[in-house]
Amino acid sequence: MTNTTAAQPPASTPNATSASIQVQGLWKVFGSGKPDEALQMSVAGSSRAEILEATGQTIGVRDVSFSVQSGETFVVMGLSGSGKSTLIRCLSRLIEPTRGSVHLEGADLLALDAKALREVRRTKLSMVFQHFGLFPHRRVIDNVAYGLEVQGISKAVRHERARAVIETVGLTGWADHYPQQLSGGMQQRVGLARALALDPSVLFFDEPFSALDPLIRRDMQTELCNLQLTAPRTIVFITHDFAEAIRLGDRIAIMKDGVFEQIGTPEEIVLSPATPYVREFTNDIPKENVITVGAMMRSGVIANDDFAIDSSATVATALKALLGDRDQANVRGSDGSIIGHVTRQDVGRIFVGEL
């Protein structure tokens, strides 16, 4: 996508004042020398290839701005080379950004010295990577408790906390085993437990499930969804899998060539892709499993009918209720009140390609 200015993408943006994470005008330029010329060329609309040829530098992240609310799962989806992993490494300062600001729960991460940054990573922020990074000579419980050990917490206390999170991620009975005795999916659960043991308010995931077999990957996605239901945390999740993004994300950012093409809820992106590039990802997604009744309903209430479908229910769920004798139903809002109605014909539009 070529821009003459660094305009922000179409977005479904919550109130930034209540955000757990706020990112503004973030840039990352790779290569030796001063980045000024590369930045100026990018703002003027030059492509990555043109900038590389002229300066020997590469734009990894280009003027990215977004916010993530407390307890929200914000998914960044992009193909290889899109800049998504560079972005999350900039957020945690594993890579130093070239320009911009990153605030986490009010703290300016880019202004912190090394000691203060380590404290944030030890107490507020944990990361889970694609590669598990487990210590092969340590038992599961000691791998999980490693961050607590670094903090100087006593063995009894850290083992108690580690056993609790081991149970949380579904590894009861495996605490005294070694990583090589576990399957790939179980090892990734250990990695997740290690992050949770620190009780962070923010979690960064960099393609954590991409190396797993499809069935194990789905199990891990379910595990993460369940964890968010029982103990919500602020999550930034990186993936190249659009179906995974749809399943996990409260909101999704589609990234290409270092910029966000679109930010929105799964429903917004599937219903209204902002660019041809975004539309390519939505073509093969079963819309009936993403679009909700609330997006399809009509105004008006069906009188003398106590049956209602939740506005948050998917079209696929609604269709099951409308396949028999019933060809219409009231729609119930989040507060329990009736806010409209939906017909069999309405939901059927999805299946004949009218949406």
C-alpha positions as CSV (number, residue, x, y, z in Angstrom):
1,M,0.0,0.0,0.0
2,T,1.6,3.3,-1.1
3,N,0.9,6.4,0.9
4,T,2.1,9.9,0.4
5,T,1.6,10.6,4.2
6,A,1.7,8.3,7.1
7,A,-2.1,8.2,7.6
8,Q,-3.6,5.8,10.1
9,P,-5.6,2.9,8.9
10,P,-9.4,2.5,9.2
11,A,-9.8,1.5,12.9
12,S,-12.2,0.5,15.6
13,T,-10.4,2.4,18.4
14,P,-11.4,2.3,22.0
15,N,-10.9,5.3,24.3
16,A,-7.1,5.8,24.5
17,T,-7.3,7.4,27.9
18,S,-8.3,4.0,29.4
19,A,-5.7,2.0,27.4
20,S,-3.2,-0.4,29.1
21,I,-0.9,0.0,26.1
22,Q,-0.5,3.1,24.0
23,V,1.7,3.2,20.9
24,Q,2.2,6.4,19.0
25,G,4.1,7.0,15.8
26,L,6.4,4.0,16.2
27,W,9.2,3.6,13.6
28,K,12.0,1.1,13.3
29,V,14.8,1.6,10.7
30,F,17.4,-1.2,10.2
31,G,20.9,-0.5,8.8
32,S,24.0,1.5,9.6
33,G,24.1,5.3,9.6
34,K,21.5,7.9,10.5
35,P,17.9,7.0,9.7
36,D,16.8,10.5,8.7
37,E,16.9,10.1,5.0
38,A,15.1,6.7,5.1
39,L,12.4,8.2,7.3
40,Q,11.9,11.2,5.0
41,M,11.7,8.9,1.9
42,S,9.1,6.7,3.7
43,V,7.0,9.6,4.6
44,A,7.2,10.8,1.0
45,G,5.8,7.5,-0.2
46,S,8.9,5.6,-1.3
47,S,8.6,1.8,-1.1
48,R,10.8,-0.4,1.1
49,A,12.8,-1.5,-2.0
50,E,13.4,2.1,-3.1
51,I,14.6,3.1,0.4
52,L,16.9,0.1,0.6
53,E,18.5,0.9,-2.8
54,A,19.0,4.6,-2.0
55,T,20.1,4.4,1.7
56,G,21.0,0.8,2.4
57,Q,18.5,0.8,5.2
58,T,15.2,-1.0,5.7
59,I,12.0,0.3,7.2
60,G,10.8,-2.5,9.6
61,V,7.9,-0.6,11.2
62,R,6.4,2.6,9.7
63,D,4.6,5.1,11.9
64,V,2.4,2.6,13.7
65,S,-0.1,3.9,16.3
66,F,-2.6,1.9,18.3
67,S,-3.9,1.3,21.8
68,V,-4.9,-1.8,23.7
69,Q,-7.4,-1.8,26.5
70,S,-7.0,-3.6,29.8
71,G,-8.0,-7.2,29.4
72,E,-8.2,-7.0,25.6
73,T,-6.6,-9.5,23.2
74,F,-5.1,-7.4,20.3
75,V,-3.9,-9.6,17.4
76,V,-1.4,-8.4,14.8
77,M,-1.7,-10.5,11.7
78,G,0.7,-10.4,8.8
79,L,2.7,-12.5,6.5
80,S,6.5,-13.1,6.7
81,G,8.3,-9.8,6.3
82,S,5.3,-7.7,7.3
83,G,7.1,-6.3,10.4
84,K,4.9,-7.9,13.0
85,S,7.6,-9.6,15.0
86,T,9.8,-6.4,14.8
87,L,6.8,-4.5,16.2
88,I,6.4,-6.6,19.3
89,R,10.1,-6.6,19.9
90,C,10.0,-2.8,19.8
91,L,7.1,-2.8,22.2
92,S,9.2,-4.7,24.8
93,R,12.4,-3.0,23.8
94,L,14.1,-6.2,22.8
95,I,14.8,-4.0,19.8
96,E,15.1,-0.3,20.3
97,P,12.6,1.7,18.2
98,T,14.0,4.5,16.0
99,R,11.2,6.9,16.8
100,G,7.9,7.1,18.6
101,S,6.5,6.3,22.0
102,V,5.3,3.2,23.9
103,H,3.4,3.6,27.2
104,L,2.5,0.6,29.3
105,E,0.1,1.3,32.1
106,G,1.2,4.9,32.1
107,A,4.9,4.3,32.1
108,D,7.0,5.6,29.1
109,L,8.9,2.4,28.3
110,L,11.3,4.2,25.9
111,A,12.3,6.6,28.7
112,L,13.2,3.9,31.2
113,D,16.8,3.1,32.1
114,A,18.0,-0.5,32.0
115,K,17.2,-1.1,35.7
116,A,13.7,0.3,35.5
117,L,13.0,-1.7,32.3
118,R,14.1,-4.9,33.9
119,E,11.7,-4.3,36.8
120,V,8.8,-3.8,34.3
121,R,9.7,-7.1,32.6
122,R,9.9,-8.9,35.9
123,T,6.7,-7.6,37.4
124,K,4.3,-6.4,34.7
125,L,5.2,-7.9,31.3
126,S,5.9,-11.5,30.1
127,M,6.6,-12.8,26.6
128,V,5.8,-16.2,25.1
129,F,7.8,-17.1,21.9
130,Q,7.4,-19.7,19.2
131,H,10.5,-21.5,20.4
132,F,9.9,-22.7,23.9
133,G,13.4,-21.9,25.4
134,L,13.0,-24.4,28.2
135,F,16.1,-25.5,30.3
136,P,16.5,-29.2,29.4
137,H,18.3,-29.9,32.7
138,R,15.5,-28.4,34.8
139,R,12.2,-30.1,35.7
140,V,8.9,-28.6,34.5
141,I,8.3,-27.0,37.9
142,D,11.8,-25.4,38.0
143,N,11.3,-24.1,34.4
144,V,8.0,-22.5,35.4
145,A,9.4,-21.0,38.6
146,Y,12.5,-19.6,36.9
147,G,11.4,-16.0,36.8
148,L,10.4,-16.2,40.4
149,E,13.8,-17.6,41.2
150,V,15.4,-14.6,39.5
151,Q,13.3,-12.3,41.7
152,G,14.8,-14.0,44.8
153,I,11.5,-15.6,45.9
154,S,12.0,-18.6,48.2
155,K,11.9,-22.1,46.8
156,A,8.8,-23.1,48.8
157,V,6.8,-20.0,47.7
158,R,7.9,-20.2,44.0
159,H,7.1,-23.9,43.8
160,E,3.7,-23.4,45.3
161,R,2.9,-20.7,42.7
162,A,4.4,-22.8,39.9
163,R,2.3,-25.8,40.8
164,A,-0.8,-23.6,40.7
165,V,-0.1,-22.3,37.2
166,I,1.0,-25.8,36.0
167,E,-2.5,-27.0,36.9
168,T,-4.1,-23.9,35.3
169,V,-2.5,-24.8,31.9
170,G,-3.5,-28.4,32.1
171,L,-0.2,-30.1,33.1
172,T,-1.3,-31.6,36.4
173,G,1.0,-34.5,37.2
174,W,3.9,-33.3,35.0
175,A,5.7,-31.0,37.4
176,D,8.6,-33.3,38.1
177,H,9.2,-34.4,34.5
178,Y,11.9,-32.9,32.2
179,P,11.1,-31.0,28.9
180,Q,12.3,-33.8,26.7
181,Q,9.7,-36.1,28.2
182,L,6.9,-33.8,27.0
183,S,5.3,-33.3,23.6
184,G,5.6,-30.1,21.7
185,G,2.2,-28.9,22.8
186,M,3.0,-29.7,26.4
187,Q,6.3,-27.8,26.2
188,Q,4.5,-24.8,24.9
189,R,2.1,-25.1,27.9
190,V,5.2,-25.0,30.1
191,G,6.3,-21.8,28.3
192,L,2.9,-20.3,28.9
193,A,2.9,-21.4,32.6
194,R,6.4,-19.8,33.0
195,A,4.9,-16.5,31.8
196,L,1.8,-16.7,34.0
197,A,3.8,-17.6,37.1
198,L,5.0,-14.0,37.3
199,D,1.3,-12.9,37.4
200,P,1.9,-10.2,34.7
201,S,-0.8,-7.8,33.7
202,V,0.4,-7.8,30.1
203,L,1.4,-10.7,27.9
204,F,3.2,-10.5,24.5
205,F,2.9,-13.6,22.3
206,D,5.1,-13.9,19.2
207,E,3.6,-16.7,17.0
208,P,3.6,-19.1,20.0
209,F,1.6,-21.8,18.4
210,S,2.8,-21.7,14.7
211,A,5.2,-24.6,15.1
212,L,2.6,-26.9,16.6
213,D,0.5,-29.5,14.8
214,P,-3.0,-28.3,13.9
215,L,-4.9,-30.2,16.6
216,I,-2.4,-29.2,19.3
217,R,-2.5,-25.6,18.0
218,R,-6.3,-25.5,18.4
219,D,-6.0,-26.9,21.9
220,M,-3.6,-24.1,22.8
221,Q,-5.9,-21.5,21.3
222,T,-8.8,-22.9,23.4
223,E,-6.6,-22.8,26.5
224,L,-5.7,-19.2,25.9
225,C,-9.4,-18.3,25.4
226,N,-10.3,-20.0,28.6
227,L,-7.6,-18.2,30.5
228,Q,-8.9,-14.9,29.2
229,L,-12.4,-15.8,30.5
230,T,-11.2,-16.7,34.0
231,A,-8.3,-14.2,34.5
232,P,-8.3,-11.6,31.7
233,R,-4.9,-10.0,30.9
234,T,-3.9,-7.4,28.3
235,I,-2.5,-9.4,25.3
236,V,-0.7,-8.5,22.1
237,F,-0.6,-11.6,20.0
238,I,1.4,-12.0,16.8
239,T,0.4,-14.5,14.1
240,H,0.5,-15.1,10.4
241,D,-2.7,-17.2,10.5
242,F,-5.9,-15.2,9.8
243,A,-8.2,-17.9,11.2
244,E,-6.2,-17.8,14.4
245,A,-6.5,-14.0,14.5
246,I,-10.3,-14.3,14.1
247,R,-10.6,-16.9,16.8
248,L,-8.5,-15.1,19.4
249,G,-8.7,-11.4,18.8
250,D,-11.1,-8.9,20.3
251,R,-9.5,-6.6,17.7
252,I,-7.2,-7.4,14.8
253,A,-4.6,-5.3,13.0
254,I,-3.6,-6.4,9.5
255,M,0.0,-5.6,8.8
256,K,1.9,-5.3,5.5
257,D,5.3,-3.7,4.7
258,G,5.6,-2.3,8.2
259,V,2.2,-0.5,8.4
260,F,-1.3,-1.4,9.5
261,E,-3.7,-1.8,6.6
262,Q,-6.7,-2.0,8.9
263,I,-7.6,-2.3,12.6
264,G,-11.0,-3.6,13.6
265,T,-13.0,-6.3,15.3
266,P,-13.1,-9.6,13.5
267,E,-16.6,-8.8,12.4
268,E,-15.7,-5.4,11.0
269,I,-12.8,-6.8,9.0
270,V,-14.8,-9.6,7.5
271,L,-17.8,-7.4,6.7
272,S,-15.8,-4.3,5.5
273,P,-12.2,-5.1,4.4
274,A,-10.5,-1.7,3.9
275,T,-8.1,-2.8,1.1
276,P,-7.8,-5.5,-1.5
277,Y,-5.0,-7.0,0.5
278,V,-7.2,-7.4,3.6
279,R,-10.0,-8.7,1.4
280,E,-7.8,-11.5,0.3
281,F,-7.6,-12.9,3.8
282,T,-11.4,-12.7,4.4
283,N,-12.3,-14.6,1.2
284,D,-11.9,-18.1,2.7
285,I,-13.3,-17.3,6.2
286,P,-16.7,-18.8,6.9
287,K,-18.5,-15.5,7.5
288,E,-21.4,-17.2,9.4
289,N,-19.0,-18.1,12.2
290,V,-17.8,-14.5,12.5
291,I,-20.7,-12.2,11.8
292,T,-23.1,-11.7,14.7
293,V,-26.9,-11.4,14.8
294,G,-26.5,-7.8,15.9
295,A,-25.1,-6.9,12.5
296,M,-28.0,-8.6,10.7
297,M,-31.0,-7.6,12.7
298,R,-33.9,-5.4,11.7
299,S,-35.6,-2.8,13.8
300,G,-38.9,-3.6,15.5
301,V,-40.0,-6.2,17.9
302,I,-42.0,-9.4,17.3
303,A,-45.0,-9.1,19.6
304,N,-46.2,-11.9,22.0
305,D,-43.0,-13.9,21.4
306,D,-40.8,-14.7,24.4
307,F,-38.1,-16.4,22.3
308,A,-35.0,-14.3,21.6
309,I,-31.5,-14.8,20.2
310,D,-28.5,-12.9,21.8
311,S,-27.2,-10.1,19.6
312,S,-23.7,-11.5,20.2
313,A,-24.6,-14.9,18.8
314,T,-23.1,-15.8,15.4
315,V,-25.2,-16.2,12.3
316,A,-24.4,-19.9,12.3
317,T,-26.0,-20.2,15.8
318,A,-29.0,-18.2,14.8
319,L,-29.6,-20.3,11.7
320,K,-30.0,-23.4,13.8
321,A,-32.8,-21.7,15.7
322,L,-34.5,-20.6,12.4
323,L,-34.4,-23.8,10.4
324,G,-37.6,-25.4,11.8
325,D,-41.1,-23.8,12.0
326,R,-39.7,-20.5,13.3
327,D,-38.6,-18.2,10.5
328,Q,-37.9,-15.1,12.7
329,A,-36.9,-14.2,16.2
330,N,-36.4,-11.3,18.5
331,V,-32.8,-10.2,19.3
332,R,-31.7,-9.6,22.8
333,G,-29.1,-7.0,23.7
334,S,-26.3,-7.3,26.3
335,D,-28.6,-5.8,29.0
336,G,-31.3,-8.4,28.4
337,S,-33.7,-6.1,26.6
338,I,-35.2,-6.8,23.1
339,I,-33.5,-4.5,20.6
340,G,-34.8,-5.8,17.3
341,H,-35.5,-9.0,15.3
342,V,-33.9,-11.1,12.7
343,T,-35.4,-13.4,10.0
344,R,-34.3,-16.6,8.3
345,Q,-34.0,-14.6,5.1
346,D,-31.6,-12.1,6.8
347,V,-29.2,-14.8,8.0
348,G,-29.5,-16.7,4.7
349,R,-27.9,-13.8,2.9
350,I,-24.6,-14.9,4.3
351,F,-24.8,-18.3,2.6
352,V,-25.7,-17.0,-0.8
353,G,-22.8,-14.6,-0.9
354,E,-24.8,-11.4,-0.6
355,L,-22.5,-10.2,2.3
